[in-house]
Amino acid sequence: MSSGSQTVCTKLADVDWLRKSRMHPLVVLVALGIYKAGKGLKGSLTWTPDSNVVDALDDAFYGCFGNITPTGKKHLLAIDISGSMTWSMIAGTQLMPRDGAAAMAMVTVKTEQLTHVTAFTSARTGAGDGISPVPDLSKHARLDHAVAAINGMGAGGTDCSLPMLYAINQKLDVDAFVVYTDSETWAGDIHPVQALRQYRDQFNPRAKLIVVGMVSNGFSIADPNDAGMMDVVGFDTAAPAVMADFVR
């Protein structure tokens, strides 16, 4: 009930200020996670979170969706639901890779006209063909619902070729595949690069692939000689803009 709390909440509710800030929603989500934790990532500073500020940051997260410029491309988003997606935190945040992936997918769903969201693991773990749509991640979804939907889809290994094979089997027209995983980027019977080339041969020769390793272990999946493939090794709030420019 302090004047400081009121000032912060008023600022975060200012639609014009949010628009002029051009902040990506992920920036606000990271701030929300740290503030709710009641302590900084470094040093000994601690605080008791103010519930009004928490709510204002949550509202600002959604308010920043208008800051995103759509690419106009058709996206297939694939979220790794293997167990390791909940084992660690994305550097500089209080977000697990699975939560960050859900947030990034939701931003794309809410800002792009044509998107299809899937969750994948590995066909070798007994989870059917290892990949399926995420029906609860729609343009009207809230982040907590999206995370709950993904958390309820099981776990297993990691096969990053499945999104392209899925698109081939479903005969989907895709401009950009975006795979969100952690540092465990095991490949199954076919390498993701080969799967993308199969998709290009059959459907869209200009299709692009971004593999996002949200926790860095120095991985590489993309072919460095292919200008249509991109690895994101480790993840921060600057990554979404780079990824969008690449898709464009």
Residue pairs with C-beta under 8 A, 6 or more apart in sequence:
5 50
5 52
5 53
8 53
8 56
9 52
9 53
9 55
9 56
11 17
12 18
12 53
12 56
12 57
12 59
12 60
12 63
13 56
13 59
13 60
13 63
15 63
18 60
18 63
18 64
18 66
18 67
19 66
19 67
21 64
21 67
22 67
23 64
23 67
24 64
24 67
24 68
24 107
24 237
24 240
24 241
25 61
25 62
25 64
25 65
25 67
25 68
25 103
25 107
26 100
26 103
26 104
26 107
26 237
26 240
27 64
27 237
28 57
28 60
28 61
28 64
29 61
29 95
29 103
29 143
30 92
30 93
30 94
30 95
30 237
31 57
32 54
32 57
32 58
32 61
33 93
33 94
33 95
34 40
34 41
34 93
34 94
35 49
35 53
35 54
35 57
36 49
36 54
36 94
37 94
38 46
38 47
38 48
38 49
39 45
39 46
39 47
40 46
41 92
41 93
41 94
61 143
65 107
65 110
65 111
68 107
68 111
68 244
69 244
70 111
70 112
70 113
71 112
71 176
71 244
71 247
71 248
72 112
72 113
73 112
73 114
73 175
73 176
73 247
73 248
74 114
74 115
74 173
74 174
74 175
74 176
75 108
75 112
75 114
75 115
75 116
75 174
75 175
75 176
75 177
75 178
75 247
76 115
76 116
76 118
76 163
76 166
76 167
76 172
76 174
76 176
76 177
76 178
77 105
77 108
77 109
77 115
77 116
77 117
77 118
77 178
77 180
78 118
78 119
78 120
78 131
78 160
78 162
78 163
78 166
78 177
78 178
78 179
78 180
79 98
79 101
79 102
79 105
79 117
79 118
79 119
79 120
79 134
79 150
79 180
80 97
80 98
80 101
80 119
80 120
80 121
80 158
80 160
80 179
80 180
80 181
80 182
80 184
81 98
81 119
81 120
81 121
81 150
81 153
81 154
81 155
81 156
82 121
82 122
82 155
82 156
82 157
82 158
82 181
82 182
82 184
83 155
83 156
84 158
84 182
84 183
84 184
85 96
85 97
85 98
85 101
85 155
85 181
85 182
86 96
86 97
86 98
87 96
87 182
88 96
88 97
88 182
88 215
89 95
89 96
90 96
90 97
90 100
90 214
90 215
90 235
91 215
91 216
91 234
91 235
91 236
92 236
93 100
95 103
97 180
97 181
97 182
97 214
97 215
98 147
98 150
98 151
99 147
100 180
100 214
100 235
101 150
101 180
101 181
101 212
101 214
102 137
102 143
102 146
102 147
102 150
103 143
103 146
104 180
104 212
104 240
105 117
105 134
105 137
105 146
105 180
106 137
106 141
106 143
106 146
107 240
108 115
108 178
109 115
109 117
109 137
109 138
109 139
109 141
110 139
116 133
116 172
116 174
117 133
117 134
117 137
118 131
118 132
118 133
118 134
118 163
118 166
119 131
119 132
119 133
119 134
119 150
119 153
120 130
120 131
120 132
120 159
120 160
120 162
120 163
120 166
121 127
121 130
121 131
121 154
121 155
121 156
121 157
121 158
121 159
122 130
122 156
122 157
122 158
122 159
122 162
122 186
122 188
123 129
123 130
123 159
123 162
123 188
124 130
124 156
124 157
124 159
124 188
125 156
125 157
126 156
127 154
127 156
129 162
129 166
130 156
130 159
130 162
130 188
131 162
131 163
131 165
131 166
132 153
134 146
134 149
134 150
134 153
135 149
136 145
136 146
136 148
136 149
137 146
137 149
137 150
141 149
157 186
158 181
158 184
158 185
158 186
159 186
159 187
159 188
160 179
160 181
160 185
160 186
160 187
160 192
160 211
160 221
161 187
161 188
161 189
161 190
161 191
161 192
161 194
161 195
162 188
162 195
163 177
163 179
163 195
164 177
164 192
164 195
164 196
164 198
164 199
164 209
165 190
165 195
165 198
166 172
167 174
167 177
167 199
167 203
168 195
168 198
168 199
168 202
168 203
171 203
172 203
173 203
173 204
174 199
174 203
174 204
174 207
175 204
175 206
175 207
175 208
175 247
176 207
176 208
176 209
176 210
176 247
177 196
177 207
177 208
177 209
177 210
178 210
178 212
178 243
179 192
179 209
179 210
179 211
179 212
180 212
180 214
181 211
181 212
181 213
181 214
182 213
182 214
182 215
183 213
183 215
183 216
183 217
183 219
185 211
185 213
185 219
185 221
187 221
190 198
191 221
192 209
192 211
192 221
193 221
193 222
193 223
193 226
193 229
196 207
196 209
196 229
199 207
200 206
200 207
206 228
207 228
208 228
208 229
208 230
208 246
208 247
209 222
209 228
209 229
209 230
210 229
210 230
210 231
210 232
210 243
210 246
210 247
211 221
211 222
211 229
211 230
211 231
211 232
212 232
212 235
212 239
212 243
213 219
213 231
213 232
213 233
213 234
213 235
214 234
214 235
215 234
215 235
216 233
216 234
218 233
219 231
219 233
220 231
220 233
221 229
221 231
222 229
222 230
222 231
223 229
230 243
230 246
232 239
232 242
232 243
